[in-house]
């Protein structure tokens, strides 16, 4: 599998529609989570990853800091749709399409609410108050274990 950047994945989703930075963060997180879950055999062997960026448990849900910094100038405004988007291998593109089909209909705030009910974000924020700044990393093993329960 060709290693992609978080920006490649974001651009692919921005090719689908314009969206807020918060929605983009959550869609890219779910793409990472589902590739990790569907392309690996067990939590002890998580070598296949969509990209190599840190995912942190921020107040508003999972955030990839480098993606946040690229789009923070938009604030709550919409990032325009892109026409030039990267190509992905067929198996990865299939996962991205499924993520879009399931999560693309939600707003950023709705996706934030969904992630707040899921164990990877909850575990990473242990010891932090609901409004406290937190840069704890969301562990790949926690992501895998959460989402594999949904496909087993």
C-alpha positions, 0 to 999 in steps of 0.5 A: 500500500502506498503511504499517503499523508493526512492531507491526501485523505483530506483532499479526497474528502474535500473532492466530495463536498465543501465542509467545516474544518471540524467535519473534515477532522472527524471524517479523516479520523473515521477514514483512518480508523476504518482502514486500520480496523479493516486492513489489519488482522489483530491489535498486535499487528497494526502495520497498515495505516492510512497515514502516519500522523498523530491523532489527539483527543481534543475537547471537540473530539479526535484531531490530527494537529497538522490538519488542524493547523492547515485549516484553522484559518477557516474557523467555523467557515466552510472549506471549499470543495476541491476539484483536483483530488488524489487517487487511492488504491481500489481497496482504500478507495472502497473504505473511503467511499464507505466512510463517506456514505456513513459519516458524510451526511452528518455535520461536524457537531454531530460527528463530534457528538458521536466520537464523544460516545466512543471508547478511543476518545474517552480512554485518551481523555481519562484524567482530563475534564470535559473542557480541559486542553488535552493532547493525549494520543488516541492509541491505534490499539484502542481504535482497532478494538473499538471498531472491530466489535462492529464488524465481528 
